């Protein structure tokens, strides 16, 4: 049971980091596009 809980915790952490990285890169891409359009 402990191992399963640990695996779930690691999976949750991994998914959260992956989602955060995706959102950050997505926001960065949009920012880049906007700055290119303005200049």
Buried (B, 14 or more C-beta within 10 A) or exposed (E): EEEEEEEEEEEEEEEEEEEEEEEEEEEEEEEEEEEEEEE
